[in-house]
Amino acid sequence: MTTDPTIRTRTRTRTRAMAGTKARRRDRRVYLRSHPFLFALLAATRGRPVRRLGRGTLLVHGTAAYREALTRLPLDRTAPGTTGGAARAARVEGVLFDEEGSGHRTARRELAELLGAAGTQELRAAWHPLLLRRLAPLPLGGSVDLVPLARELAGSVVYALLGPGSGGGSPGCPLALAEAAAEAAAASVRSHLPGPSRPGAEAAAARAAERLRGLLGPGADARAAMLAVAAVNTTVAALPRAVAWCADAGLWDQAADPSVCPALADELLRVTAASPLLPRVAAADGSVGGCPVRAGDRLLLVARHAAGAHLRDPDGRRPDGPGVARLVFGAGPHACPGARLAREQLAGVLAALAPHRPVVTRSRVDRRAALPGWRSLVVRAAA
């Protein structure tokens, strides 16, 4: 056994690099197997901060250009190919995504209170006890599939936000709401992702929205419900991927350190970039990254490249600044109000898993999901 400190340092560095390669290779599978066209398009065009495709579409990869598009360029919230447009096509009108002017600002203020620091702390009481119960098999030598766990956590948060009058009071409601929300989000997002269109996508989105409305009930606030659904869907897509990366890269020491875990959660969300692409439409002429933009141009904002997900592995002890890491949740007036919830929930999951130092024993890509993710990700304790 060598005692040379230089050799030991080189060995540790090489081991970390190999672990990072394993983590990145596994995470890359969610793109290659679920969205191969999207991954190929983004990889082929990321050499420039902004690239025009044809006459009416711009791909925005650069950090500064991405931020400029979201904070300085007027955007059309209801145009076809945007989230608001998908909501209207599915007949889910009157939600945050398709509102404008004072109505949009009022809705954001109301939802900021629901998902702010105090609100997020209250929501922890809904999902954290459930998390601990579902992880109970790990110290006993059992295994846990993190995908249904993430769905159940998401459902408990949605149900807590809406209250018992907004979906019935039966124990199955949280999970049913999460499943309906995931179906509605997937159907809507598939309608505006680049790539070949899927037959019957619009009809499927309408059916999913109708089912979701039926579960929410007449007393639900549509704006709060849909924003919660959007935040939860991001969390459900990101959480298993983040845990897999943490396990493959050997980051459980960081997850076990309370002073580092929140930064590690930010870093894992930056690198996994659950919503890698934000489709937007320009509402007026302008420019992004020095490239002229015309009203009506479609902007495909590549969040994962703007946040450097393809360049730097996650490290909670040497994190990117929040100004970069949190670009995966948008920026300025277009930042996702559910970002705090996603960060704090992931940090809680990592902290709960850290004592067990779980390893991934089985993973299966979800080929049908709108956002890149796992259909099954099974872990067992190694500690």
N, C-alpha and C positions, 0 to 999 in steps of 0.2 A: 504493500500500500504506500503510495507516494506521499511525502510530506512537503514537497516543494510547493509553496503558495502560488507561484505563477502557473504551475501545471494544474493545481486545483481550481484556480480561477478560470483557466481556459476550459477545463472539463465542465464546470458549471455553466459557462457561457454556451458551450456546444450543446449541453443537455437542454437548456432553456430554448435554444434555437430549434432543436428537433421537436420539442413539445409544441412550440408555436406553429411549426410546419404541420404537425398532426392536427392541431385545432383548426387551422385555416383550411386544410384539405377536407376535413369533415364538413365544415360549414359551407364550403364551396359546393358541396353536393346538393344543397337545398336549391341552389340556382340552376345547376346543370341538369337536374332531374325534374324540377318543377317548372322552371322558366328559362329553358335553354336559349330561346330567341332573345329574350330580354337581356340575359347575361352577355351573350355574344355582341349585341348592339352596344351595350354600355362599355364593354371591354375594348371594342374596336374604335370607339370614338373618344376615349378619355384623354387622348394626347393633347387636346386643346381645351382651354377653359370654356369656350362656347363654340359650338359647331352647328351650322345651318344644314338641315336636311330638306332638300327641295325648296319650294317657295314659301311654305307656311309653317315650318316646324324648326325649333331650335332646341338642341341638347345643351344643357348648362351643367358643366362639371366643376368648374373652378369655385373655390371657397368664396372669394370676393364677388364673383358674378352671381353666384347662387344667392348670397345675402342681398345683393343689389336688386335682384328680381323680386324678392319677397318684401323688401322694405321701401323701394323707390318707384317701382313700376306699377301703375294702376292695373288691377287684375279683375277679370270678369268672373264673378262667382257662380254664374248660372249657365255658362256656355257649355255646349256639348263637349264631352271629353274631360270635364272637371268633376270634382267630387260633388259640388252643388248640382251640376247638370245631371249626374247619375242619380242623385237623390230625387230630383224632379221627374226624371224618366221613370223612376220606380214609384212615383206618386207618393213620395215622402216629403212633401213641401212644408215650409215653415220651420225648417231646422236651421241650425247655425250656418251650415255650409252654403245655403242658397239665399241667405238674407243679405241686405245691403244697408248702407247708411246708418242712421240712428238705431234702427232695429238690431243690426248686427252688433253695434257697440254696447247696447243695453244687454243683449244676450250674453256677450262675453263677460261683462261685469258680473252678471248673476252667476254664470258658471265658474268664474274665478273664485267666487266665495265657496261654491260647492267643492272645488278641487284645489283650494289653497292649502296653506300649512295646517290650519286648524281642521278643515274638512278632511284632509288626507289622514290626519292623525285619528280622527273619529272613524274613518273607514277601516283603519287597521284592526279595530275590534271586530269587524265583520269577517276578515280573511285570515288573520294571523292564527287564531285558535284552530281553524280548519286546517291550515298548513301543518301545524304541529301534529294534529291527529293523522293526517294522511302520510306523514313521514315516519310514523311510529314503527313500521316494519323494518326500517333500515338498521337500527341497533340490534335487531333480533335475527339478522342475517337475511332478511327478505329484500325484495326489490320494489321499486316504485316507478311507474310510468308517469313522466312529468307532463305529458300533453293533456290527458284528462284532468290531472291535478290543476294545471294552469286554467283550464276551462272552468273548473269548479270554483277556483279562487275568483276568476273574472265574474262568474255569475253571482257570487256572494256580494261583490262590490256593486254590480248593477242593481241588484235587489235592494241593497242598503241605500243607494242613492235615490231610488224611486219610491221606496217605502212599501209597506204591506198592502196598501190600497191600489197599487199599480200593477198587479200581476197575480193577485190571489195570495193566499197565505200558506199554501201547501209546501212541504219541504222540497218538492221537486222543482219549484219555480226558479230558484237561482240558476240551476244547471240548464233548465229549459230556455230561460232568457238568454243565457250565454250562447247556447247552440243556435237559437234563432238569430241572434245578433251576428254571430259569425257567418251564418248562411247569407244574411242580407248584405253584410259588408263584402263578402267574397263575390257575390253575384254582381254587386254594383261596381266593385273595383275591376273585375274582369272585363267590364264593358268599356273601360277607357285605358287599359294597359296596352302598350304597343304590341303588335304581333297579329297573327291571324284571328279574325273574329270567330266567336263560338256560336253555332246555330242556337237560336232560342234564348240567347243571353238576356235580352231585355224582358222577355216573358218570365224567365226564371227570377230576375231581380224583382219584378212586380209581385210575384207569388211569395217570395221571401219577405218582402216588406209587409205584405198583408198578414202573413203569419206573425211577424214581430208585433204589428199593431194589435192583433188579437190578444197576444200574451201581455202586452203592456196595459191594456184596459183603458177605459175612457178617462180615468183620472190622471193618467201620466202626462207630464210636461214633455212635449216632443223634443224641444231643444235640449233639455238636460239629458233626456234618455239617449238621443242620438250622439251627443258628445261623449257620454259615458260609454256607449257602444264603441265609438271610434277609439277611445283611449284603451278600453279593455281589449279590443281586437289587436291593437298594437302590442299590448303586454302578452297576450296569448301567443302571438307569433314570435316575440322576442325571448320570452323567459326560457323555454327549453333550449333554444340555440345558445343563449348566454351561459346556461349551466353546462352544456356540453363543452363549450369553449373553455370554461373555467376548469373543468375536469381534465380535458385533454392537455391543456397548457400547464397544469399543476399550479394553479393560482389559489389553492385553498388556504394557504398561509395568509394571503392578503384578505381573503373573505373572512377569516377568523379574527382579524384585527379591526376593532370597532372604529379606529381612527382612519383606516384605509378603505374599508368596505364600501362606503358611499361613493368614493372616487372610482373604485373598481367597477361598481354598477354603472356609473356614467360611461366608463371606458368600454365595457362590454356592450352597452347599448349603442355606442358610437360605431363599434366595429361590426356588430351584427346588423345594424340599420334595418330594423323590421320593415319599415316603409322605404325601400331604397329609391323610389321614384315618386316625385310629386308632380302630377300633371296640372298645369295651369294654362290660362288663355289671357293674352294681353288685352286690356280694355282701351288702351290708347297708344299712340306712337311713343317711342322712347328708345332707349338703348340698354343693353346688358353686356357688361364686359367689353365695351367698345363696339359691340355688334348692333347695328340698327334693328329695331323691333317695330313692326307695324301692328296697328290694332287688329285683333283677330288672329294673330300668330299664336300657334300652340307652343308652349314652353314645357319641356320635359326636364324638370329640375332633379338632378341626380344627387340625392342626399348622401348616399354612401361615399361618393367621391368628394363632395364638398367637405365632409367631415374627416376625410383621410382614412376611411375604413380599409382601403386597399393598400395603404402605404405603411401603416404602423400598427403593430399588435397592441392589445390592451395591457396597460400597466397602471395599477392603482397607486403605486408609489411615485411614478413619473407620468402623471396624466397630462393630456392636452388640456388647455384652458376650457372652461365651460362655454366660452364664445364659439369654440369649434366643436367640442363634443356634443353640444346640444342642438347643433344644426340639423341632426336627424329628426328633430321635432319641429322644424321650420324656424322662422325668425320674425321678429317685429310683430306687427299686427296679425301675421299669419302663423304665429307659433301655436303649437297644440297646447291647450289648457290642461290636458291630461298628462303632460310630461312629468310633472312632479309625482303623480300617482304611480306611473310606470317605473320611475327611478326608485322610489321608496319601496315599492313592492318587490322589485328585483333585489334590492339590498337586503330586505327582510328574508327572502328566500335563500340568498347566498349565505347569510349569517346562520340560518337554521340548518343548512346542509353542511357547513364547514366542519363541525365536529366529526362528521362521518367520512369526510374526504371521499365522496362517492366517485365511482368510475362508471363510464357508459358501457353497458353490456349489449345493448341492441338499439339500433336506430333505423327508422324508416321514413323516407321523405313523403310529405303530403303533396302529391302531384296535382291535386284539384284546387288547392287553396289559392286565393288571390295573392296573399303575401307569402314570400318564401319561408318555409318552416317544416317542422317534423310532424308526421302523422303519429309516430310513436317514438319515444326516447326513454329507454329503461335504464335506470341506474341502481347500483347496489353499493353498500358501504365498503370501503377499503380499510378504514381505520379500525 
